Every structure is written in structure tokens, then in C-alpha cells.
Amino acid sequence: MAAMVDPYLGWATPFAYHRICMRHFASNFMTRFKDKSLKNLVCRAALASTERKFKKHMNTIGRINSEALQWLEAVPFQLWALSHNGGRRYGLMTTNISEVFNSVLKGARSLPVTALVQLTFFRLNSYFVARREVGANRLASSEQFTSYVDAQIQGRVVKAGSMEIVLYDHVKGLFHVKSRSGRTHHVNLHEKTCTCVKTLIYGFPCSHIISACQHLCVDFRLFVEDYYTTKSYYDTWAPLFHPIFNEDE
């Protein structure tokens, strides 16, 4: 914790933002209040993409148990609620992305220290090599974004095709976009915002922004965060591990 609060080590704002794992947060809530239905409501509040939905779930919790609501309100919302996090989580609400390395290192913990370090080294090297190759192949194929984002955007492009759209300002790119469900959202292409806030939350354009871009013949790929580019993916796995030798070699 000392390293995280030291401003000279790069783990503090604006270089890093700390958030709470929703699973652990809900578990602590369950330990305190022992009510599964309330715990489910807490998870719904945490996952709500808009403040309107968040407030709805919080009000329900408050009607059932005012003490539970006070407990939740004592924790800054930006630390555990998706709707308040300012786009710092990219939709990741748990620590699964880091805990997945437990499976990578499975079986290593029971080994002697030297063997444990060696196994960790070789498994991580294999992990990097495989992903570096994926990144290199996508770069060679001129794939601009990762396969995950490509699939997400393709789904949103299909959805955008069925929306009703009204242009209000050509210069600022102000739009009124209505989905098939009848729900309406306001898009500002100049500020890269939509009232559904999914573009801010996930870092790539929502279907409403894509629809507006298509109306003005604007490339919606400009709304994708650099972190999702194939170049960024490749650079993440680019560092090389170098062979290690025994002392007598």
C-alpha cells in the first residue's frame, strides 16, 4: 500500500486509478448484512451504466434497509460503481484479469523456491511468446484493433443500422438518436459523448455514436481508445525474456 500512495512511484493519480473489485465488495456487504437479495441489488447498482439506473437500485436498497444504504454511501461511488468511475475501468468490475495468472502458475506453489522461480519464468515466457505472435500476425494483416474490439464494434455497427437519427448541428455533430426499443439518446461527436455513456465506460463507440458517424460519413474508428489498437497489444507483449543458464554453464 505504501508503494501505491507514494507520488514518486507512478501508482497515484493521474498515472494510476484505484478501484474496488465488485465481487469482493459484494462479499464484504454480504458478511455485514447477510441478505442475498440485497447483495444482488448491490451488484446491479455497481454494474449500472448510467446514474439513473444506479439511483434506482440504490433507492430500492434504501427502502429495504436504510443501514445498508448508509454503508454503501460511506464508500465513494467512483471506487465501486461503473456509472461513477469516469471511464477508468473499461468495464472491468472484478480482479479476474489479474487473478487469471493463478491458472498460469498453477502447480508452482508446491515446488522448492528455485524450481518455483524457474517454472514461473518459463511459463511467463511462453505466455508472452504466444501473445506476441498473435499481435505480430494481426499487424502483418493490417488489423487495426484487437479481435475483441473488432467483434464488439461489428455488433454495434449492425445495431446502428436500425436506428432513427435526427441531426441538430452539423458542425458540432449534435444528434438525437432513437433505438428500436424507443429509447432516445443525445450524441455530441465534437465532444465524443453520448448520454448512454457506454463510449466513456468501454473506450470504443456505442451504436448511437456509430449511427451518427455514418450519417455524417465520419470514421467511427477515431472514437476507439489507443489501448485497443493492435499496436498497443503487440507492444504490451513485446518485451523479451532471455535464456537463463546454470552457474556451471
C-alpha positions as CSV (number, residue, x, y, z in Angstrom):
1,M,0.0,0.0,0.0
2,A,2.9,2.3,0.7
3,A,4.0,2.0,-2.9
4,M,0.6,2.9,-4.2
5,V,0.4,6.1,-2.2
6,D,3.9,7.3,-2.9
7,P,3.5,10.0,-5.6
8,Y,7.0,9.4,-7.0
9,L,6.5,5.7,-7.9
10,G,3.8,6.3,-10.6
11,W,1.0,4.4,-8.9
12,A,-1.1,7.5,-8.0
13,T,-3.4,9.8,-10.0
14,P,-3.1,10.8,-12.8
15,F,-0.8,7.8,-13.7
16,A,-3.0,5.2,-12.0
17,Y,-6.5,5.0,-10.7
18,H,-7.5,2.6,-7.9
19,R,-10.9,0.9,-7.9
20,I,-12.6,-1.8,-5.8
21,C,-13.4,-5.3,-7.1
22,M,-17.1,-5.7,-7.2
23,R,-17.0,-9.3,-6.2
24,H,-15.0,-8.6,-3.0
25,F,-17.1,-5.5,-2.3
26,A,-20.4,-7.5,-2.5
27,S,-18.8,-10.3,-0.4
28,N,-18.0,-7.8,2.3
29,F,-21.5,-6.4,2.1
30,M,-22.9,-9.9,2.4
31,T,-20.8,-10.6,5.5
32,R,-22.1,-7.4,7.1
33,F,-25.8,-7.7,6.2
34,K,-26.4,-11.4,5.4
35,D,-29.1,-10.7,2.8
36,K,-28.6,-12.3,-0.6
37,S,-31.4,-10.2,-2.3
38,L,-29.7,-7.0,-1.1
39,K,-26.3,-8.3,-2.3
40,N,-27.8,-8.9,-5.8
41,L,-29.1,-5.3,-5.8
42,V,-25.7,-4.0,-4.8
43,C,-24.2,-5.9,-7.8
44,R,-26.9,-4.4,-10.1
45,A,-26.1,-0.9,-8.8
46,A,-22.4,-1.5,-9.3
47,L,-22.9,-2.7,-12.9
48,A,-25.4,0.1,-13.9
49,S,-24.1,2.0,-16.8
50,T,-26.0,5.2,-16.1
51,E,-26.5,7.3,-12.9
52,R,-30.3,7.0,-13.5
53,K,-30.2,3.2,-13.2
54,F,-27.7,3.4,-10.3
55,K,-30.0,5.7,-8.3
56,K,-32.9,3.4,-9.0
57,H,-31.2,0.4,-7.4
58,M,-29.8,2.5,-4.5
59,N,-33.3,3.8,-3.8
60,T,-34.6,0.2,-3.7
61,I,-31.8,-0.8,-1.3
62,G,-32.7,2.2,0.9
63,R,-36.4,1.2,1.1
64,I,-35.5,-2.3,2.2
65,N,-32.6,-1.5,4.6
66,S,-31.6,2.1,5.3
67,E,-28.5,0.9,7.2
68,A,-27.3,-0.9,4.2
69,L,-27.7,2.2,2.1
70,Q,-25.7,4.2,4.6
71,W,-22.9,1.5,4.5
72,L,-22.8,1.8,0.7
73,E,-22.9,5.6,0.7
74,A,-19.9,5.7,3.0
75,V,-17.7,4.3,0.2
76,P,-17.0,6.8,-2.6
77,F,-19.2,5.7,-5.6
78,Q,-16.3,6.1,-8.1
79,L,-14.5,3.3,-6.4
80,W,-17.2,0.6,-6.9
81,A,-19.9,1.9,-9.3
82,L,-19.4,1.7,-13.0
83,S,-21.7,4.7,-13.6
84,H,-19.4,6.9,-11.5
85,N,-15.9,5.7,-12.4
86,G,-15.1,8.2,-15.1
87,G,-14.2,5.6,-17.7
88,R,-11.2,4.3,-15.8
89,R,-12.2,0.7,-15.6
90,Y,-13.0,-0.1,-19.3
91,G,-15.9,-2.2,-18.0
92,L,-13.7,-4.4,-15.8
93,M,-15.5,-4.8,-12.5
94,T,-13.5,-7.6,-10.8
95,T,-9.9,-8.6,-10.3
96,N,-10.3,-11.6,-12.6
97,I,-8.0,-10.0,-15.2
98,S,-5.1,-10.3,-12.7
99,E,-6.2,-13.4,-10.9
100,V,-6.1,-15.3,-14.2
101,F,-2.4,-15.6,-13.7
102,N,-3.1,-18.0,-10.9
103,S,-4.0,-20.6,-13.6
104,V,-0.9,-19.7,-15.5
105,L,1.2,-20.6,-12.4
106,K,-0.9,-23.5,-11.3
107,G,1.2,-26.2,-9.6
108,A,4.2,-23.9,-9.0
109,R,3.4,-23.1,-5.4
110,S,4.3,-26.6,-4.0
111,L,7.8,-26.6,-5.6
112,P,11.1,-25.7,-3.9
113,V,12.0,-22.0,-4.3
114,T,14.5,-22.4,-7.2
115,A,12.1,-24.7,-9.2
116,L,9.2,-22.3,-8.5
117,V,11.2,-19.3,-9.9
118,Q,12.3,-21.3,-12.9
119,L,8.7,-22.6,-13.7
120,T,7.3,-19.1,-13.3
121,F,10.0,-17.7,-15.7
122,F,9.4,-20.3,-18.4
123,R,5.6,-20.2,-18.2
124,L,5.6,-16.4,-18.4
125,N,7.9,-16.6,-21.3
126,S,5.5,-18.9,-23.2
127,Y,2.6,-16.6,-22.3
128,F,4.5,-13.6,-23.8
129,V,5.7,-15.5,-26.9
130,A,2.2,-16.8,-27.8
131,R,0.6,-13.3,-27.5
132,R,3.5,-11.5,-29.2
133,E,2.9,-13.8,-32.2
134,V,-0.8,-13.1,-32.2
135,G,0.0,-9.3,-32.2
136,A,2.6,-9.7,-34.9
137,N,0.2,-11.6,-37.2
138,R,-2.5,-9.0,-36.7
139,L,-0.1,-6.2,-37.5
140,A,1.1,-8.1,-40.6
141,S,-2.6,-8.4,-41.7
142,S,-3.2,-4.7,-41.1
143,E,-5.7,-5.4,-38.4
144,Q,-6.1,-2.0,-36.7
145,F,-7.7,-3.3,-33.4
146,T,-7.8,-6.4,-31.3
147,S,-10.1,-9.2,-32.2
148,Y,-12.3,-8.5,-29.1
149,V,-12.9,-4.9,-30.1
150,D,-13.4,-5.8,-33.8
151,A,-16.2,-8.2,-32.7
152,Q,-17.8,-5.7,-30.3
153,I,-17.8,-2.9,-32.9
154,Q,-19.2,-5.1,-35.6
155,G,-22.1,-6.0,-33.4
156,R,-22.7,-2.3,-32.7
157,V,-22.5,-1.4,-36.4
158,V,-25.3,-3.9,-37.1
159,K,-27.4,-2.4,-34.3
160,A,-26.7,1.2,-35.5
161,G,-28.3,0.4,-38.9
162,S,-31.7,0.2,-37.4
163,M,-31.8,3.5,-35.5
164,E,-33.7,6.7,-36.2
165,I,-31.5,9.7,-36.3
166,V,-32.1,13.5,-36.3
167,L,-29.2,16.0,-37.0
168,Y,-29.3,19.3,-35.0
169,D,-25.9,20.8,-35.6
170,H,-23.6,19.7,-38.5
171,V,-20.5,21.5,-37.2
172,K,-20.7,20.2,-33.6
173,G,-22.2,16.9,-34.6
174,L,-25.2,17.1,-32.4
175,F,-27.7,14.3,-32.9
176,H,-30.9,12.8,-31.4
177,V,-30.7,9.0,-31.8
178,K,-33.6,6.7,-31.2
179,S,-33.1,2.9,-30.9
180,R,-35.6,0.2,-31.8
181,S,-36.6,-0.1,-28.2
182,G,-37.8,3.5,-28.3
183,R,-35.2,4.9,-26.0
184,T,-33.6,8.1,-27.1
185,H,-30.0,9.3,-26.6
186,H,-28.2,12.5,-27.4
187,V,-24.8,12.4,-29.3
188,N,-22.1,15.1,-29.5
189,L,-19.5,14.0,-31.9
190,H,-17.3,17.0,-31.2
191,E,-17.0,16.1,-27.6
192,K,-17.2,12.3,-28.3
193,T,-20.1,11.8,-25.9
194,C,-23.4,10.0,-25.8
195,T,-25.9,10.1,-23.0
196,C,-25.8,6.3,-22.8
197,V,-22.2,6.8,-21.6
198,K,-21.1,3.4,-22.9
199,T,-18.4,5.0,-25.1
200,L,-16.9,6.6,-22.0
201,I,-17.2,3.4,-20.0
202,Y,-15.7,0.9,-22.5
203,G,-13.4,3.1,-24.6
204,F,-15.0,2.3,-28.0
205,P,-18.0,3.8,-29.7
206,C,-21.6,2.9,-28.8
207,S,-24.1,2.1,-31.5
208,H,-25.6,5.6,-31.2
209,I,-22.3,7.3,-32.0
210,I,-21.6,4.9,-34.8
211,S,-25.0,5.7,-36.3
212,A,-24.2,9.5,-36.1
213,C,-20.8,8.9,-37.7
214,Q,-22.4,7.0,-40.5
215,H,-24.8,9.8,-41.1
216,L,-22.0,12.4,-41.5
217,C,-19.6,9.9,-43.2
218,V,-17.2,10.2,-40.2
219,D,-14.8,7.4,-39.4
220,F,-16.1,5.9,-36.1
221,R,-12.7,4.2,-35.6
222,L,-11.5,7.6,-34.4
223,F,-13.6,7.0,-31.2
224,V,-11.7,3.9,-30.2
225,E,-9.1,4.3,-27.4
226,D,-5.5,3.7,-28.4
227,Y,-5.3,0.9,-25.8
228,Y,-7.4,-1.3,-28.1
229,T,-5.1,-1.0,-31.1
230,T,-3.2,-3.9,-32.4
231,K,0.0,-1.8,-32.0
232,S,-0.7,-1.4,-28.3
233,Y,-1.5,-5.1,-27.9
234,Y,1.8,-6.0,-29.6
235,D,3.8,-3.5,-27.5
236,T,2.3,-5.0,-24.3
237,W,3.8,-8.4,-25.1
238,A,6.9,-7.2,-27.0
239,P,9.4,-7.4,-24.1
240,L,11.7,-10.4,-24.5
241,F,12.8,-12.9,-21.9
242,H,16.4,-14.0,-22.2
243,P,17.7,-17.5,-21.6
244,I,18.9,-18.3,-18.1
245,F,21.8,-20.7,-17.5
246,N,23.1,-22.8,-14.6
247,E,26.1,-21.5,-12.8
248,D,28.4,-24.2,-14.2
249,E,27.5,-23.3,-17.9
